[in-house]
Amino acid sequence: MLLDEVQDYAIFTLDPQGMVITWNAGAERIKGYKGEHIIGQSFSCFFPPEEIKNGRPQEVIRMAVASGRHEYQGMRVRKDGSRFLATVTVIALRDAGRNPWWTRAGRRI
């Protein structure tokens, strides 16, 4: 509930395959998707098409799993197709069985 009130940061959770499972108000404001339209969809839609083609979304997940955290700066795509520069932190959270879960925070600069 607390994270849902954050307006300046996109904070959302992904499953291990990169599917969006939670979505906060900041993510809606920054990226333009309402929760009911993006939950269950792949987070790859936030990447420019050329990065999707080059496998960047999968690389981001792989790097976060390998080190526990991956931070980078890059272009992101909103629902309307406009692009923006974001600093992104991907943290691989793990359950009691050491299986990865995700939280990802991005901020528009």
N, C-alpha and C positions, 0 to 999 in steps of 0.2 A: 504494500500500500504506500509506503514512504517513497519508494523508487518511482511509482506512478506519478507522483507530484513533481518530480524533477523536470523542469522545462528546458534547461540549457544544454542538456546532454541526452543523446540517444542511448538508452540502456535497454538491452534486450537479451534474452537467453536463446541459445540455439541448442538443438539436440546434436549428438555426435556426427550426424550426416549434414549439418549446416541448415536444418530447417528451423524457422523461427517458432519458438514456443511461448515466449512472453514478449510484451511490447509496452514501453512506457509513453507518457504524454510528450516527453521531449523527442522521442523517436518519431512520433506522429508529426510534431511541429517541424522538425528538421527534414525528415525524409518524405513527408506527405502522404504516407499510408495510414489508414485507420487500422487498428488492431485486427478487426474482423476480416480485413482484406489481405493482411500480410501473414498472420499466424497460419502456420502450415505450409508456407512457401519457402523456397530456398533463399538464403541470404545473398546468393550470387547476383540477384537482381540489383544489388546496390553497387556492383562493380561495372565499370565501362565495358562494352562488348569486347574490346580487344583484350582486356585482362581476363575475361571469362574464357575466351578462345585459348589463351595461353595458360589456363589452369590456375590462375592466381587465387580464386576462392579456396580451392583444395589445398594449395600451398600454405595459405594463412592458417588453416585448421591444423595441418601437419606440423607447422612450426610451433604453434601454441601447445600442441600435445607433447612435442619433443622437449620443450624447455619450460612448459608451464605457463609461459606468458610470451606474447609477441606484440610489439608496438611498432607502428609505422605511420607514415604520412602518405596520403594518396588521394586521388580524385574519387568521388563517390557520385552516384546517380540517384536523383530524386524520382518519385513517381511520375512527375511531369516530364522527365527526361533531362532536366537541367543538371548540370554538374557543379560540385563544390569541393573544395579542398578540405580534408578532414585529418585530424590526428586520431588514430584508432588504436585502442588497446584491446587485445583479445586475451582472455584469461581462461585457461583450461581448468575448470573446477572438477573435482573428482568425488564420486560418491564413496560410500564405505567399502565397496568392492573394488575401488581404484578405477572405475569406469569413468571416462571423461564426460563432463557436462560443460556448457559454455556460458559465459557472459561476455558481452561485448559492449564497450562504450565508445561512442564516436562523438567528436565535437567539431562543429563548424568553426573554421578560423576566419 
